[in-house]
Amino acid sequence: MKTCFNTVTCGADKPLEQTIDYVGACGYDGIEVEAGRIDDYLTRHSLEDLKRHLDRNNLAVAAIMAFPFFAFNLAEQNNHIQRVQHYARIASDLGSDTLLCFICDAPPSGTGIAHALEIAGRSAQRYGEASACFGVKCAIEPIGGSSFIPGPRQALAVAGASGSDSVGIMMDTFHYYKSAVPIEDIRAIPQSQLLIVHVNDCPDIPAADLNDGHRIHPGHGVIPLVQQFRILKSDIGYDGFLSIEIFNEKYWQEDHEKVIRDAKDALDRVLAQV
């Protein structure tokens, strides 16, 4: 499995140029980049400049994130389909094959689960068609505690209902923990459908009280990451990116390079036990 740093982990005010240099110097295999961070970079440089900058640091782009997946709100869906297609082209130009799409809405009241999955599947098909034009896939992200797609079982059902080879799912250790996803549901994820894994940890507080700001470095909390990584490696055969994604304002206020280095050291210590 490959180590990866998600640019959100160091805060939105850090220039992408500097983040890439620090991530490369710390020995990561890849970087997952926010779409807005790319837009900011392109106000000063070209896409070719970005490719060269990544190459100099021996970094692959694991994914571009994050795009709202609207399954039921068609007006919002139409707006974001256009963004998906735009960034799929950029992803392809950067050698990446994944866009991260997080669940954004829920079925209208009274909608049966079978009908809801059918609608969501058609929506996911549209997302997949938009990205497939450039050889890129959309990874559906379950949201912890969500009433509709809280974990991989439901996300896989939507991906299956899409009928598209360009729709898969992702794993986020925080969201899976918040949703109390059974370990067997993780073990049942097909390798071909798991497009990227977000890695983070959290303190020992009730799941209902957890929010994104509670995320901390891997191995610093209570999520059974060693067990999960062993399943990813040995049972699923996952050899993709483990992307450290942490929305913690305390980290954002720390030294830019320190946050990136501390995250890599923490992930390496967990991987050493796998």
LUMFI-983957 format. One record per residue (C-alpha): x, y, z; chain; residue number from 1; residue in three letters. Coordinates in steps of 0.5 Angstrom, whole numbers. Example, Ala and Ser with C-alpha at 12.3 -4.5 7.8 and 13.67 -1.06 7.14 Angstrom:
      xx      yy      zz   ch     i    aa
      25      -9      16    A     1   ala
      27      -2      14    A     2   ser
This chain:
      xx      yy      zz   ch     i    aa
       0       0       0    A     1   met
       2       7      -2    A     2   lys
       3      13       3    A     3   thr
      -1      19       1    A     4   cys
      -2      26       4    A     5   phe
      -8      30       3    A     6   asn
      -7      37       2    A     7   thr
     -13      39       7    A     8   val
      -9      36      13    A     9   thr
      -5      42      13    A    10   cys
     -10      48      12    A    11   gly
     -13      52       6    A    12   ala
      -8      57       7    A    13   asp
      -2      54       5    A    14   lys
       1      54      -2    A    15   pro
       1      48      -6    A    16   leu
       8      49      -9    A    17   glu
      11      49      -2    A    18   gln
       6      43       0    A    19   thr
       9      39      -6    A    20   ile
      16      40      -4    A    21   asp
      15      38       3    A    22   tyr
      11      32       2    A    23   val
      16      30      -3    A    24   gly
      22      31       2    A    25   ala
      18      27       7    A    26   cys
      18      21       2    A    27   gly
      11      20       1    A    28   tyr
       9      16      -5    A    29   asp
       3      21      -7    A    30   gly
      -1      27      -6    A    31   ile
      -9      28      -6    A    32   glu
     -10      35      -8    A    33   val
     -16      39      -7    A    34   glu
     -20      42     -13    A    35   ala
     -19      49     -10    A    36   gly
     -12      48      -9    A    37   arg
     -11      47     -16    A    38   ile
     -15      53     -18    A    39   asp
     -10      57     -14    A    40   asp
      -4      54     -17    A    41   tyr
      -6      55     -24    A    42   leu
      -7      63     -22    A    43   thr
       1      63     -22    A    44   arg
       3      57     -26    A    45   his
       1      52     -32    A    46   ser
      -2      45     -31    A    47   leu
       5      43     -35    A    48   glu
       8      47     -29    A    49   asp
       4      43     -24    A    50   leu
       6      36     -27    A    51   lys
      13      38     -28    A    52   arg
      13      40     -20    A    53   his
      10      33     -18    A    54   leu
      15      29     -22    A    55   asp
      21      33     -19    A    56   arg
      18      31     -12    A    57   asn
      17      23     -15    A    58   asn
       9      24     -13    A    59   leu
       3      21     -16    A    60   ala
      -3      25     -16    A    61   val
      -8      20     -12    A    62   ala
     -14      23     -13    A    63   ala
     -17      30     -14    A    64   ile
     -23      32      -8    A    65   met
     -28      33      -6    A    66   ala
     -34      33     -11    A    67   phe
     -41      33      -8    A    68   pro
     -45      27     -10    A    69   phe
     -52      29     -11    A    70   phe
     -57      23     -12    A    71   ala
     -64      27     -11    A    72   phe
     -63      34     -12    A    73   asn
     -62      34     -20    A    74   leu
     -61      42     -20    A    75   ala
     -55      41     -16    A    76   glu
     -53      35     -19    A    77   gln
     -53      38     -26    A    78   asn
     -48      44     -23    A    79   asn
     -43      39     -20    A    80   his
     -43      34     -26    A    81   ile
     -40      40     -30    A    82   gln
     -35      41     -25    A    83   arg
     -33      33     -25    A    84   val
     -32      33     -32    A    85   gln
     -28      39     -32    A    86   his
     -23      36     -26    A    87   tyr
     -23      29     -29    A    88   ala
     -20      32     -35    A    89   arg
     -15      36     -30    A    90   ile
     -14      29     -27    A    91   ala
     -12      25     -33    A    92   ser
      -7      31     -35    A    93   asp
      -4      30     -28    A    94   leu
      -4      22     -29    A    95   gly
      -9      21     -24    A    96   ser
     -15      16     -25    A    97   asp
     -20      18     -19    A    98   thr
     -24      24     -17    A    99   leu
     -27      24     -10    A   100   leu
     -35      25      -9    A   101   cys
     -38      25      -2    A   102   phe
     -45      24      -1    A   103   ile
     -49      30       0    A   104   cys
     -57      29       0    A   105   asp
     -62      23       2    A   106   ala
     -68      21      -1    A   107   pro
     -74      25       0    A   108   pro
     -79      23       6    A   109   ser
     -83      16       4    A   110   gly
     -78      14      -1    A   111   thr
     -77       6      -1    A   112   gly
     -70       4       0    A   113   ile
     -70       0      -7    A   114   ala
     -73       6     -11    A   115   his
     -68      10      -7    A   116   ala
     -62       6     -10    A   117   leu
     -65       6     -17    A   118   glu
     -65      14     -17    A   119   ile
     -58      14     -14    A   120   ala
     -55       9     -18    A   121   gly
     -58      13     -24    A   122   arg
     -55      19     -21    A   123   ser
     -48      15     -20    A   124   ala
     -48      13     -27    A   125   gln
     -48      20     -30    A   126   arg
     -42      22     -25    A   127   tyr
     -39      16     -28    A   128   gly
     -40      18     -35    A   129   glu
     -38      25     -34    A   130   ala
     -31      22     -31    A   131   ser
     -30      17     -36    A   132   ala
     -29      21     -42    A   133   cys
     -22      22     -39    A   134   phe
     -21      15     -37    A   135   gly
     -22      17     -29    A   136   val
     -27      14     -24    A   137   lys
     -31      17     -19    A   138   cys
     -30      14     -12    A   139   ala
     -37      15      -8    A   140   ile
     -35      17       0    A   141   glu
     -40      14       5    A   142   pro
     -41      19      11    A   143   ile
     -41      17      18    A   144   gly
     -48      17      21    A   145   gly
     -51      18      15    A   146   ser
     -58      16      14    A   147   ser
     -58      13       7    A   148   phe
     -50      11       5    A   149   ile
     -47      11      12    A   150   pro
     -42       5      10    A   151   gly
     -39       1       4    A   152   pro
     -45      -4       4    A   153   arg
     -49       2       2    A   154   gln
     -44       5      -3    A   155   ala
     -43      -1      -6    A   156   leu
     -50      -2      -8    A   157   ala
     -51       5     -11    A   158   val
     -44       3     -15    A   159   ala
     -47      -3     -17    A   160   gly
     -54       0     -19    A   161   ala
     -50       5     -23    A   162   ser
     -48       0     -28    A   163   gly
     -42       4     -29    A   164   ser
     -35       1     -29    A   165   asp
     -33       8     -28    A   166   ser
     -36       9     -21    A   167   val
     -33       5     -15    A   168   gly
     -33       7      -7    A   169   ile
     -27       9      -2    A   170   met
     -26       8       5    A   171   met
     -25      13      10    A   172   asp
     -23      10      17    A   173   thr
     -26      16      21    A   174   phe
     -33      16      17    A   175   his
     -33       8      18    A   176   tyr
     -32       9      25    A   177   tyr
     -37      14      26    A   178   lys
     -42       9      23    A   179   ser
     -40       3      27    A   180   ala
     -38      -1      20    A   181   val
     -37      -8      22    A   182   pro
     -31     -11      20    A   183   ile
     -34     -16      16    A   184   glu
     -37     -11      11    A   185   asp
     -30      -8      10    A   186   ile
     -27     -15       9    A   187   arg
     -33     -16       3    A   188   ala
     -31     -10      -1    A   189   ile
     -28     -12      -8    A   190   pro
     -21     -10      -9    A   191   gln
     -23      -7     -16    A   192   ser
     -28      -3     -13    A   193   gln
     -24       0      -7    A   194   leu
     -21       7     -11    A   195   leu
     -18      10      -5    A   196   ile
     -17      10       3    A   197   val
     -17      16       7    A   198   his
     -13      15      14    A   199   val
     -14      18      20    A   200   asn
     -16      17      28    A   201   asp
     -20      20      33    A   202   cys
     -20      20      41    A   203   pro
     -25      16      45    A   204   asp
     -31      20      45    A   205   ile
     -38      17      43    A   206   pro
     -39      17      36    A   207   ala
     -45      21      36    A   208   ala
     -41      27      39    A   209   asp
     -35      26      33    A   210   leu
     -34      31      28    A   211   asn
     -29      32      23    A   212   asp
     -25      37      27    A   213   gly
     -24      31      32    A   214   his
     -19      28      27    A   215   arg
     -12      26      29    A   216   ile
      -6      23      26    A   217   his
      -6      15      25    A   218   pro
      -5      11      31    A   219   gly
      -6      17      36    A   220   his
     -13      15      37    A   221   gly
     -18       9      38    A   222   val
     -19       7      31    A   223   ile
     -17       0      30    A   224   pro
     -12       2      24    A   225   leu
      -7      -4      24    A   226   val
     -13      -9      24    A   227   gln
     -16      -5      18    A   228   gln
     -10      -5      14    A   229   phe
      -8     -12      15    A   230   arg
     -15     -14      12    A   231   ile
     -14      -9       6    A   232   leu
      -7     -12       5    A   233   lys
      -8     -19       6    A   234   ser
     -16     -20       5    A   235   asp
     -18     -15       0    A   236   ile
     -11     -15      -4    A   237   gly
     -11      -7      -4    A   238   tyr
      -5      -4      -6    A   239   asp
      -7       3      -7    A   240   gly
      -6      10      -3    A   241   phe
      -7      11       4    A   242   leu
      -9      18       4    A   243   ser
      -8      22      11    A   244   ile
     -14      27      11    A   245   glu
     -15      31      17    A   246   ile
     -19      37      19    A   247   phe
     -16      39      25    A   248   asn
     -15      47      26    A   249   glu
     -10      45      31    A   250   lys
      -6      42      26    A   251   tyr
      -7      48      21    A   252   trp
      -4      53      26    A   253   gln
       2      49      26    A   254   glu
       8      49      22    A   255   asp
       7      47      15    A   256   his
      13      42      14    A   257   glu
      12      39      21    A   258   lys
       4      37      20    A   259   val
       6      34      14    A   260   ile
      12      30      17    A   261   arg
       8      28      23    A   262   asp
       3      25      19    A   263   ala
       8      21      15    A   264   lys
      12      19      22    A   265   asp
       5      17      25    A   266   ala
       3      13      19    A   267   leu
       9       9      18    A   268   asp
       9       7      25    A   269   arg
       2       4      24    A   270   val
       4       1      18    A   271   leu
      10      -2      21    A   272   ala
       5      -6      25    A   273   gln
       2      -9      19    A   274   val
